């Protein structure tokens, strides 16, 4: 996934990785990433039907586009719930 993300970034389109495994993702050095703490695999935006949580995760992920043009590998952890 990070290879695709990097290729998209090279075209000038900014991306954000939402990951539930920050250690593995950090090793791949994504351009920027968000780790919603405690979310299981398959629920990286929250549980089905949890619209408010999903909105918060998406808002936080998109806000990284404006705040983190830093070097690759930066993953921000956030607690939800």
C-alpha positions as a Markdown table, in Angstrom:
| # | Residue | x | y | z |
|---|---|---|---|---|
| 1 | Unk | 0.0 | 0.0 | 0.0 |
| 2 | Unk | 2.8 | 2.4 | 0.8 |
| 3 | Unk | 4.3 | 1.9 | -2.6 |
| 4 | Unk | 1.0 | 3.0 | -4.2 |
| 5 | Unk | 0.9 | 5.9 | -1.8 |
| 6 | Unk | 4.4 | 7.0 | -2.7 |
| 7 | Unk | 3.6 | 6.8 | -6.4 |
| 8 | Unk | 0.5 | 8.9 | -6.0 |
| 9 | Unk | 2.6 | 11.5 | -4.0 |
| 10 | Unk | 5.1 | 11.7 | -6.8 |
| 11 | Unk | 2.3 | 13.0 | -9.1 |
| 12 | Unk | 1.7 | 15.8 | -6.7 |
| 13 | Unk | -1.3 | 14.4 | -4.9 |
| 14 | Unk | -1.0 | 14.3 | -1.1 |
| 15 | Unk | -2.0 | 11.1 | 0.7 |
| 16 | Unk | -2.6 | 9.9 | 4.3 |
| 17 | Unk | -2.2 | 6.3 | 5.5 |
| 18 | Unk | -4.7 | 5.3 | 8.2 |
| 19 | Unk | -3.0 | 2.3 | 9.9 |
| 20 | Unk | -3.9 | -0.1 | 12.8 |
| 21 | Unk | -0.3 | -1.4 | 12.8 |
| 22 | Unk | 1.9 | 1.7 | 13.2 |
| 23 | Unk | 5.2 | -0.2 | 13.7 |
| 24 | Unk | 4.9 | -2.1 | 10.5 |
| 25 | Unk | 3.7 | 1.0 | 8.7 |
| 26 | Unk | 6.5 | 3.2 | 10.1 |
| 27 | Unk | 9.1 | 0.8 | 8.7 |
| 28 | Unk | 7.6 | 1.5 | 5.2 |
| 29 | Unk | 8.0 | 5.3 | 5.7 |
| 30 | Unk | 4.6 | 6.5 | 4.5 |
| 31 | Unk | 4.5 | 10.2 | 3.5 |
| 32 | Unk | 2.2 | 10.8 | 6.5 |
| 33 | Unk | 0.0 | 8.5 | 8.6 |
| 34 | Unk | -2.6 | 8.3 | 11.3 |
| 35 | Unk | -2.9 | 5.5 | 13.9 |
| 36 | Unk | -6.3 | 5.3 | 15.6 |
| 37 | Unk | -5.2 | 3.7 | 18.8 |
| 38 | Unk | -6.8 | 0.3 | 19.7 |
| 39 | Unk | -8.7 | -0.1 | 16.4 |
| 40 | Unk | -8.6 | -3.8 | 15.2 |
| 41 | Unk | -7.6 | -4.8 | 11.7 |
| 42 | Unk | -10.5 | -4.2 | 9.3 |
| 43 | Unk | -11.9 | -1.3 | 11.3 |
| 44 | Unk | -9.2 | 1.4 | 10.7 |
| 45 | Unk | -12.0 | 4.1 | 10.6 |
| 46 | Unk | -14.0 | 2.6 | 13.4 |
| 47 | Unk | -16.7 | 0.0 | 13.8 |
| 48 | Unk | -19.6 | -0.3 | 11.4 |
| 49 | Unk | -22.3 | 2.2 | 12.2 |
| 50 | Unk | -20.1 | 4.4 | 14.4 |
| 51 | Unk | -20.6 | 7.5 | 12.1 |
| 52 | Unk | -19.3 | 10.1 | 14.6 |
| 53 | Unk | -16.1 | 8.1 | 15.3 |
| 54 | Unk | -15.6 | 7.6 | 11.5 |
| 55 | Unk | -16.1 | 11.3 | 10.9 |
| 56 | Unk | -13.5 | 12.2 | 13.6 |
| 57 | Unk | -10.9 | 9.7 | 12.1 |
| 58 | Unk | -11.4 | 11.1 | 8.6 |
| 59 | Unk | -11.3 | 14.7 | 9.8 |
| 60 | Unk | -8.0 | 14.0 | 11.7 |
| 61 | Unk | -6.5 | 12.1 | 8.7 |
| 62 | Unk | -7.4 | 15.0 | 6.3 |
| 63 | Unk | -6.0 | 17.6 | 8.7 |
| 64 | Unk | -2.6 | 15.9 | 8.5 |
| 65 | Unk | -2.4 | 17.0 | 4.9 |
| 66 | Unk | -2.1 | 20.6 | 6.0 |
| 67 | Unk | 0.0 | 20.1 | 9.1 |
| 68 | Unk | 2.5 | 17.4 | 8.2 |
| 69 | Unk | 4.5 | 17.9 | 5.0 |
| 70 | Unk | 7.5 | 16.6 | 7.0 |
| 71 | Unk | 9.8 | 13.7 | 6.2 |
| 72 | Unk | 8.3 | 10.3 | 5.5 |
| 73 | Unk | 7.6 | 7.9 | 8.3 |
| 74 | Unk | 5.7 | 10.3 | 10.6 |
| 75 | Unk | 2.6 | 8.6 | 12.1 |
| 76 | Unk | 0.4 | 10.5 | 14.5 |
| 77 | Unk | -1.4 | 8.4 | 17.2 |
| 78 | Unk | -4.9 | 9.5 | 18.3 |
| 79 | Unk | -7.3 | 8.0 | 20.8 |
| 80 | Unk | -11.0 | 7.8 | 20.0 |
| 81 | Unk | -13.9 | 6.5 | 22.1 |
